Amino acid sequence: MNLMINTSECPIETVIHVLGGKWKPRICRHLIESTKRFSDLEKLIPAVSQKMLTQHLRDLEREGVIERTIHPVVPPKVEYALSDYGKTFIPVLEVMSIWGQNHIERKPEEPAS
């Protein structure tokens, strides 16, 4: 399946395509802190299935946002980190975090049933 982005899309659609969804921003947020192994990410994001985590890591790697390093040891040790290009997303995540916190604080209480 070819998931190449149509160059006629608007830039916001491109961001949503590459980095949107429930898990990709969370993966990136954890990789800001430090390089992580697959098992580390599973522990940090317990609600994500192995299949979805694998798929999203592959997507992010294909887009150049993260780098996967395989260390030649037995058993193989694989680590994930933000690429230099992926690090350009850090300010966006920071602004999203601030906006999200502001939204949480302004969100009206749900009416009691």
C-alpha positions as CSV (number, residue, x, y, z in Angstrom):
1,M,0.0,0.0,0.0
2,N,1.4,3.4,-1.0
3,L,0.6,6.1,1.6
4,M,2.5,8.9,-0.2
5,I,1.0,12.3,0.6
6,N,-0.7,14.2,-2.2
7,T,1.3,17.4,-2.7
8,S,-1.9,19.4,-3.3
9,E,-3.0,18.8,0.3
10,C,-3.1,21.7,2.7
11,P,-0.2,21.7,5.2
12,I,-2.4,21.0,8.2
13,E,-3.8,17.9,6.4
14,T,-0.2,16.8,5.9
15,V,0.6,17.2,9.6
16,I,-2.5,15.2,10.5
17,H,-1.6,12.5,8.0
18,V,2.0,12.2,9.2
19,L,1.7,12.8,12.9
20,G,-2.0,12.6,13.7
21,G,-3.9,10.0,15.5
22,K,-4.2,8.7,19.1
23,W,-0.7,7.2,19.4
24,K,1.9,9.1,17.2
25,P,2.0,12.3,19.3
26,R,2.3,10.2,22.5
27,I,5.2,8.2,20.9
28,C,6.9,11.4,19.9
29,R,6.4,13.0,23.3
30,H,8.1,10.0,25.0
31,L,11.0,10.1,22.5
32,I,11.6,13.8,23.3
33,E,12.8,12.6,26.8
34,S,15.2,10.0,25.5
35,T,15.8,7.0,23.2
36,K,13.4,4.2,24.0
37,R,13.2,0.5,23.4
38,F,9.9,-1.0,22.2
39,S,9.2,-2.4,25.6
40,D,9.8,1.0,27.2
41,L,7.1,2.5,24.9
42,E,4.7,-0.3,25.7
43,K,5.1,0.5,29.4
44,L,4.7,4.2,28.9
45,I,1.6,3.8,26.6
46,P,-0.1,0.7,28.1
47,A,-3.3,1.2,26.2
48,V,-1.7,0.7,22.8
49,S,-1.6,-2.8,21.3
50,Q,1.7,-4.2,20.1
51,K,0.3,-4.2,16.5
52,M,-0.6,-0.5,16.6
53,L,2.7,0.5,18.3
54,T,4.6,-1.4,15.7
55,Q,2.6,0.1,12.9
56,H,3.0,3.7,14.1
57,L,6.7,3.2,14.7
58,R,7.1,2.0,11.2
59,D,5.0,4.9,9.8
60,L,7.0,7.5,11.8
61,E,10.3,5.8,10.6
62,R,9.1,5.8,7.0
63,E,8.3,9.5,7.3
64,G,11.7,10.3,8.7
65,V,10.4,11.4,12.1
66,I,12.1,8.7,14.1
67,E,15.2,6.6,13.7
68,R,15.4,2.9,14.5
69,T,18.8,1.6,15.6
70,I,19.5,-2.1,15.7
71,H,22.4,-3.0,18.0
72,P,24.2,-6.2,16.9
73,V,23.8,-8.2,20.2
74,V,22.0,-11.4,21.1
75,P,19.1,-10.9,21.6
76,P,18.9,-8.0,19.2
77,K,18.5,-4.6,20.9
78,V,16.4,-2.1,18.9
79,E,16.1,1.5,20.0
80,Y,13.9,4.4,18.8
81,A,14.8,8.1,18.9
82,L,13.5,11.2,17.2
83,S,15.5,12.0,14.1
84,D,17.0,15.5,13.6
85,Y,14.0,16.1,11.4
86,G,11.6,14.7,14.1
87,K,13.1,17.1,16.6
88,T,11.6,20.0,14.5
89,F,8.2,18.7,15.8
90,I,9.1,19.4,19.4
91,P,8.0,23.1,19.4
92,V,4.7,22.0,17.8
93,L,4.2,19.4,20.6
94,E,5.0,22.0,23.2
95,V,2.4,24.4,21.8
96,M,-0.2,21.6,21.5
97,S,0.5,20.7,25.2
98,I,-0.1,24.3,26.3
99,W,-3.2,24.6,24.2
100,G,-4.5,21.3,25.6
101,Q,-3.8,22.4,29.2
102,N,-5.7,25.7,28.6
103,H,-8.6,23.8,27.0
104,I,-8.8,21.4,30.0
105,E,-8.8,24.3,32.4
106,R,-11.5,26.2,30.5
107,K,-13.7,23.2,29.7
108,P,-17.1,23.6,31.4
109,E,-18.1,20.9,33.8
110,E,-20.4,18.2,32.4
111,P,-23.9,18.6,33.8
112,A,-24.8,16.0,36.4
113,S,-27.3,13.4,35.3
